[in-house]
């Protein structure tokens, strides 16, 4: 058994719900660690007859391999291939009565054809889908009985990160409810009531926002963006220098950065989300330092809270209770605040494993679409916290190295 480090794009937005791993692809002239089903002793095909095979009705035979196709928001970016079932080795944390590793069944989309951004270096080893859909990692872990349907992401200021499955956050965290999108609860959308800069809260600037770790930066509806940057310009004493990609950049003086106006989002129930660092620095070829506002405009009325606003926070995506939670954190020793995990199922197996290939869909049945949840009625769980942990690993905006333990044949 050996450990493989994958560089994965962590996506908690609307798509993908699937975990995509790129198999047998050679590009970018980099030493990558693609997931290879042929090298895994526990990998097996998901057949078209399996109820988790969404494209099963399109197969010619129920015994065929289950195909998948995912189209992304990025222009002309897609991934297609076949679905596999494998096992994820996870470390349990929290409390002291039981700590160890357990096996969790997951579904992996092994990509054979990629397009768009994937050919230019995006997500070198794949995408970990963290959405609420039926075959995402959090959903499968919850259905297997390991943890509540919840997880947390924590990006510290040194660009290291940790993901904890089953984490429902500390008692003192701030909370805001997820809201529907077009009447459906199928992604992490929150209601933003106000945007505040310094001591000024802008009027008539409410909007809905997708909380998406797969987005490097934050996007505001164009009309609201204009109000925000206009107020920002009035409060800052610096000369603006627009760049090709970021229209609001400023040159740092010999005394360093000027005073940056404080910013915060006020979410539903008057819950404040303080933006700890709304700017980022870049250097020119001449050695000059600039700082740019990491917020951009977007068409429509759905904004995006990106990964740059999540730094310094323990972000909790609690689908079991339909809540987004956040609390200040240095992303260290989070597991110590968790409740003691229960004893895992015997032999590390899931108490409710994935459907087998023999658990076929009904003749003439339809594909199972991603889960559409209503308002949860479950009580907060005292269940465990299991983790795939990545401490001290390098992250560059979208990429986070995760240590996934897979039983490979030697």
C-alpha positions, 0 to 999 in steps of 0.5 A: 500500500502506498500513498499518492499525492493528487493536486485536485481542484476542490469544487463546492459550486454547482458543478461538478457533483462528480469526482473526476480523475484524469487517467493516462493523460500526458500533457503540461510536461509535468510529473502528475499522479493520475488515478489509474483504475488498472493499478488499484486493487480495489477499483471496479467498473460501475455498470450501466445497471447501477442506480447511480449511473445517470446515463444508464438509459443511454447504454446498449447493455446494462453490463456496459461501463457507466459513462459520464459527461460533465460540462463546466462553466469555463468556456468549452471546458468538459470532461468525459469518461467512465465511472469507477467505484473505489475505496478512500482511506480516511483518518478519523480525528476528534476526541481521544477514545478512537483514532484510526483509519477507515475505508469509505467507498466513493465514485470516481469519474475516470476521464478519457477525454478533456477539453478547454481549461483542462488542456491548459493546466487547470486541475492537473490531477482532477476535480474533487466534487464537493456539491450536494449531488448524489455521487459527490464525496460528502453525499456518499460518506453520509449515505455510508453512515460514516459522518453527517452530510457536512464538511469544512474547508479551511484555507490559512493565510500561508496558502495551506489547507485542510478539508474535514468531512463530517465537520459541523463547526464550532458552537460559536460559528456564525450561520446563514441558511442556504436558499433555493435557486429557481425553487430547488435546493441543489447547490450552496447559495446564500442570501447577501443582504448588504455590502459594507465598506468602512462605516458605510453599508450600500443601499439596495445591494442585496443579491444571492451568492454561490459559495464556491471554492473552485473560484479563485476570486469573488464576483459581484453582479455588475450593478453592485460591483460598480457601487462597491468599487466607487465607494472603495475609490472614495475611501482609499487615498491612492492612484489607480492603475488598471491591469489587463485582468483587474481594473482596480489595482494600486501601486504600493508606496515606500511606506507600504500599502495605504489603509484599505477600507474594511469590508464585510458582507451581511448575510441573512439573519444579520450575520456578518461575514468580514472580508479579512483581505480583499486585496492581493499583491502582484509584482511587475518585471521592474520590481514594483509591487501592486495590490489589486482588489480581488473582486470582479463583475459578473453578469446576472444577479447571482454572485460568487463568494470565491476562495480568496474571501475564505482564507482565514476562515473555517468554512462549514457546508452543512447540508444536513441542516442546510446551513453555511457556517464560518468562524475565524481559524488558523486552520490548526488543530481543528480536529481537537474541537470535534466530538468523539467519533463513534467506532467505525463499522467492522473491518473498516467497511461502510455500514451502508455501502454503495449499491452493487452492480446487482442492485439494478435500476427497474426496467424502463426506469430513468437515471437518478438525477443529483439529489434535490433537497428540501428543508432538512428536519434532522437534528444536529448530529453528535456524530464523528468527524473523519478527515482527509487532511492536508496540512502543510501542503502547497496551494495556488488559488484553485489547487490543493494537494490532498493525501488520498490513501489508495490500496495500490498493487505493488 
